[in-house]
């Protein structure tokens, strides 16, 4: 599976599982477990948009393209500065 396909699959599966809209992909890597994708999802839309609530979700896709698990790591406001490093551990 190509990287672009991994990203689209993670976003699509997570949107179906949560009912939320994907905003951006923050990190992608592959290890012995499968593909790890960190996706920001829109959890609450507000006015102004800088106060939207985004959730960061860790998605694990297996070798056969199935979503093995997902976990919400944290929430933040869209306008809030992000960390320089993300940890999926």
N, CA, C and O of each residue as an XYZ file, in Angstrom:
356
protein
N       0.844     -1.177      0.000
C       0.000      0.000      0.000
C       0.890      1.241      0.000
O       1.856      1.314      0.759
N       0.571      2.199     -0.836
C       1.330      3.449     -0.910
C       0.932      4.375      0.238
O      -0.154      4.253      0.804
N       1.823      5.294      0.565
C       1.604      6.203      1.678
C       0.292      6.982      1.532
O      -0.458      7.127      2.497
N       0.025      7.474      0.344
C      -1.211      8.238      0.112
C      -2.436      7.380      0.412
O      -3.406      7.870      0.989
N      -2.401      6.113      0.030
C      -3.511      5.197      0.286
C      -3.666      4.931      1.779
O      -4.785      4.847      2.285
N      -2.550      4.801      2.479
C      -2.575      4.589      3.927
C      -3.268      5.766      4.612
O      -4.133      5.580      5.468
N      -2.879      6.963      4.227
C      -3.452      8.174      4.824
C      -4.950      8.260      4.560
O      -5.731      8.503      5.480
N      -5.351      8.062      3.315
C      -6.778      8.137      2.966
C      -7.588      7.067      3.681
O      -8.701      7.333      4.133
N      -7.045      5.866      3.787
C      -7.730      4.766      4.465
C      -7.912      5.077      5.948
O      -8.991      4.862      6.499
N      -6.860      5.584      6.597
C      -6.951      5.933      8.016
C      -7.995      7.026      8.242
O      -8.815      6.921      9.154
N      -7.970      8.067      7.423
C      -8.944      9.157      7.563
C     -10.371      8.659      7.336
O     -11.281      9.003      8.090
N     -10.558      7.860      6.312
C     -11.879      7.345      5.976
C     -12.426      6.427      7.069
O     -13.565      6.585      7.507
N     -11.614      5.473      7.504
C     -12.056      4.539      8.545
C     -12.356      5.260      9.852
O     -13.330      4.936     10.531
N     -11.524      6.239     10.208
C     -11.737      6.982     11.440
C     -13.005      7.834     11.358
O     -13.741      7.947     12.338
N     -13.259      8.428     10.203
C     -14.473      9.226     10.023
C     -15.720      8.350     10.180
O     -16.699      8.770     10.795
N     -15.685      7.146      9.631
C     -16.820      6.225      9.761
C     -16.999      5.805     11.220
O     -18.119      5.778     11.729
N     -15.896      5.479     11.886
C     -15.951      4.991     13.270
C     -16.406      6.067     14.260
O     -17.101      5.761     15.228
N     -16.019      7.321     14.024
C     -16.306      8.380     14.992
C     -17.424      9.323     14.575
O     -18.026      9.980     15.425
N     -17.709      9.399     13.287
C     -18.686     10.363     12.796
C     -18.121     11.775     12.702
O     -18.868     12.730     12.492
N     -16.802     11.912     12.858
C     -16.148     13.221     12.813
C     -15.479     13.446     11.466
O     -15.270     12.508     10.696
N     -15.143     14.716     11.189
C     -14.504     15.091      9.930
C     -12.995     15.197     10.117
O     -12.531     15.884     11.026
N     -12.212     14.510      9.249
C     -10.751     14.643      9.324
C     -10.320     16.055      8.922
O     -10.862     16.636      7.981
N      -9.340     16.594      9.646
C      -8.818     17.927      9.354
C      -7.422     17.822      8.747
O      -7.147     18.427      7.711
N      -6.545     17.060      9.387
C      -5.182     16.924      8.874
C      -4.535     15.658      9.416
O      -4.961     15.095     10.425
N      -3.489     15.229      8.712
C      -2.673     14.111      9.165
C      -1.372     14.690      9.689
O      -0.690     15.438      8.989
N      -1.031     14.345     10.918
C       0.113     14.933     11.601
C       1.348     14.046     11.494
O       2.471     14.546     11.417
N       1.143     12.733     11.489
C       2.289     11.822     11.490
C       1.870     10.479     10.902
O       0.741     10.025     11.093
N       2.808      9.848     10.179
C       2.599      8.503      9.636
C       3.917      7.751      9.721
O       4.969      8.279      9.363
N       3.850      6.504     10.203
C       5.027      5.643     10.141
C       4.593      4.190     10.179
O       3.469      3.874     10.569
N       5.489      3.317      9.771
C       5.215      1.885      9.745
C       6.222      1.164     10.617
O       7.412      1.476     10.598
N       5.732      0.185     11.392
C       6.609     -0.682     12.173
C       6.058     -2.108     12.092
O       5.230     -2.403     11.230
N       6.508     -2.983     12.975
C       6.108     -4.386     12.921
C       4.612     -4.591     13.189
O       4.044     -5.601     12.771
N       3.968     -3.641     13.883
C       2.522     -3.737     14.152
C       1.686     -3.381     12.925
O       0.597     -3.922     12.733
N       2.196     -2.469     12.095
C       1.456     -1.981     10.935
C       1.708     -0.498     10.735
O       2.745      0.030     11.135
N       0.744      0.167     10.110
C       0.834      1.600      9.848
C       0.219      2.371     11.007
O      -0.906      2.089     11.421
N       0.963      3.349     11.532
C       0.491      4.238     12.589
C       0.242      5.604     11.958
O       1.123      6.168     11.308
N      -0.955      6.125     12.155
C      -1.316      7.417     11.567
C      -1.934      8.279     12.666
O      -2.849      7.837     13.360
N      -1.441      9.501     12.825
C      -1.987     10.451     13.779
C      -2.806     11.464     12.985
O      -2.272     12.208     12.163
N      -4.117     11.477     13.248
C      -5.056     12.292     12.482
C      -5.750     13.284     13.409
O      -6.203     12.913     14.492
N      -5.834     14.541     12.985
C      -6.636     15.524     13.705
C      -8.047     15.504     13.133
O      -8.244     15.575     11.919
N      -9.031     15.406     14.036
C     -10.437     15.366     13.650
C     -11.164     16.558     14.263
O     -10.861     16.970     15.382
N     -12.127     17.112     13.520
C     -12.925     18.234     14.017
C     -13.998     17.690     14.955
O     -14.931     17.015     14.520
N     -13.855     17.990     16.246
C     -14.812     17.493     17.237
C     -15.925     18.490     17.521
O     -17.047     18.097     17.838
N     -15.615     19.793     17.406
C     -16.637     20.809     17.634
C     -16.291     22.046     16.825
O     -15.208     22.614     16.970
N     -17.213     22.455     15.976
C     -17.031     23.651     15.164
C     -17.546     24.860     15.941
O     -18.640     24.828     16.506
N     -16.748     25.924     15.962
C     -17.114     27.134     16.699
C     -16.840     28.372     15.849
O     -16.194     28.307     14.803
N     -17.352     29.499     16.334
C     -17.070     30.790     15.720
C     -16.356     31.627     16.757
O     -16.899     31.824     17.844
N     -15.161     32.134     16.475
C     -14.389     32.002     15.240
C     -13.754     30.603     15.135
O     -13.622     29.897     16.135
N     -13.363     30.213     13.904
C     -12.777     28.891     13.680
C     -11.530     28.595     14.510
O     -11.219     27.429     14.750
N     -10.817     29.617     14.950
C      -9.621     29.398     15.770
C      -9.967     28.728     17.094
O      -9.086     28.201     17.774
N     -11.258     28.745     17.467
C     -11.682     28.107     18.715
C     -12.329     26.736     18.477
O     -12.874     26.143     19.408
N     -12.272     26.229     17.234
C     -12.747     24.864     16.963
C     -12.000     23.882     17.858
O     -10.825     24.090     18.160
N     -12.667     22.822     18.281
C     -12.026     21.796     19.094
C     -11.594     20.661     18.172
O     -12.416     20.065     17.475
N     -10.291     20.370     18.177
C      -9.729     19.283     17.375
C      -9.290     18.152     18.297
O      -8.725     18.386     19.365
N      -9.557     16.939     17.871
C      -9.082     15.767     18.594
C      -7.972     15.107     17.802
O      -8.067     14.986     16.581
N      -6.923     14.679     18.482
C      -5.822     13.961     17.830
C      -6.010     12.471     18.088
O      -6.059     12.025     19.234
N      -6.113     11.717     17.011
C      -6.395     10.291     17.092
C      -5.244      9.481     16.507
O      -4.738      9.787     15.427
N      -4.844      8.457     17.227
C      -3.835      7.508     16.746
C      -4.591      6.330     16.146
O      -5.386      5.684     16.827
N      -4.341      6.051     14.869
C      -4.978      4.950     14.153
C      -3.907      3.925     13.812
O      -2.816      4.285     13.371
N      -4.215      2.646     14.017
C      -3.320      1.566     13.627
C      -4.000      0.752     12.541
O      -5.064      0.171     12.756
N      -3.364      0.716     11.349
C      -3.857     -0.096     10.239
C      -2.973     -1.324     10.089
O      -1.747     -1.224     10.135
N      -3.600     -2.486      9.911
C      -2.859     -3.714      9.698
C      -2.383     -3.838      8.266
O      -2.713     -3.009      7.418
N      -1.613     -4.863      8.002
C      -1.062     -5.104      6.662
C      -2.152     -5.302      5.613
O      -1.932     -5.022      4.434
N      -3.322     -5.780      6.026
C      -4.421     -6.016      5.076
C      -5.355     -4.807      4.961
O      -6.499     -4.946      4.526
N      -4.871     -3.629      5.350
C      -5.600     -2.353      5.243
C      -6.758     -2.205      6.223
O      -7.537     -1.261      6.091
N      -6.903     -3.089      7.193
C      -7.998     -2.956      8.143
C      -7.552     -2.138      9.350
O      -6.402     -2.213      9.782
N      -8.479     -1.361      9.879
C      -8.183     -0.591     11.072
C      -8.221     -1.543     12.265
O      -9.260     -2.129     12.568
N      -7.091     -1.690     12.932
C      -6.998     -2.590     14.077
C      -7.455     -1.901     15.357
O      -8.069     -2.524     16.223
N      -7.148     -0.606     15.468
C      -7.592      0.148     16.639
C      -7.398      1.644     16.393
O      -6.654      2.061     15.506
N      -8.089      2.423     17.201
C      -7.851      3.867     17.236
C      -8.008      4.333     18.666
O      -8.676      3.695     19.480
N      -7.373      5.471     18.958
C      -7.408      6.017     20.304
C      -7.287      7.533     20.226
O      -6.433      8.062     19.514
N      -8.149      8.227     20.963
C      -8.015      9.684     21.034
C      -6.905      9.995     22.020
O      -6.946      9.565     23.173
N      -5.909     10.747     21.561
C      -4.746     11.064     22.389
C      -4.955     12.346     23.203
O      -4.584     12.405     24.375
N      -5.547     13.364     22.583
C      -5.788     14.621     23.291
C      -6.687     15.503     22.454
O      -6.961     15.203     21.292
N      -7.150     16.602     23.050
C      -7.905     17.610     22.315
C      -7.193     18.946     22.475
O      -6.437     19.163     23.421
N      -7.456     19.827     21.526
C      -6.874     21.169     21.585
C      -7.748     22.112     20.774
O      -8.574     21.673     19.974
N      -7.561     23.406     20.985
C      -8.221     24.409     20.156
C      -7.409     24.583     18.882
O      -6.180     24.520     18.911
N      -8.091     24.800     17.768
C      -7.407     24.944     16.480
C      -6.328     26.031     16.521
O      -5.264     25.849     15.929
N      -6.566     27.125     17.183
C      -5.622     28.234     17.218
C      -4.490     28.066     18.214
O      -3.588     28.902     18.274
N      -4.525     27.006     18.988
C      -3.499     26.739     20.002
C      -2.228     26.223     19.329
O      -2.312     25.424     18.397
N      -1.058     26.663     19.781
C       0.189     26.131     19.200
C       0.288     24.632     19.431
O      -0.176     24.123     20.452
N       0.897     23.920     18.477
C       1.070     22.481     18.600
C       2.458     22.162     19.131
O       3.371     22.986     19.067
N       2.598     20.951     19.657
C       3.907     20.499     20.131
C       4.813     20.242     18.949
O       4.344     19.918     17.857
N       6.114     20.384     19.162
C       7.082     20.109     18.087
C       7.178     18.615     17.819
O       7.371     18.207     16.674
N       7.048     17.800     18.846
C       7.149     16.353     18.708
C       5.858     15.711     19.180
O       5.294     16.127     20.192
N       5.384     14.709     18.463
C       4.236     13.912     18.870
C       4.725     12.550     19.289
O       5.650     12.010     18.682
N       4.132     11.995     20.296
C       4.487     10.651     20.740
C       3.254      9.771     20.652
O       2.193     10.122     21.167
N       3.397      8.626     19.997
C       2.278      7.689     19.880
C       2.323      6.620     20.959
O       1.489      5.714     20.976
N       3.278      6.721     21.845
C       3.425      5.709     22.891
C       2.519      6.017     24.049
O       2.501      5.276     25.032
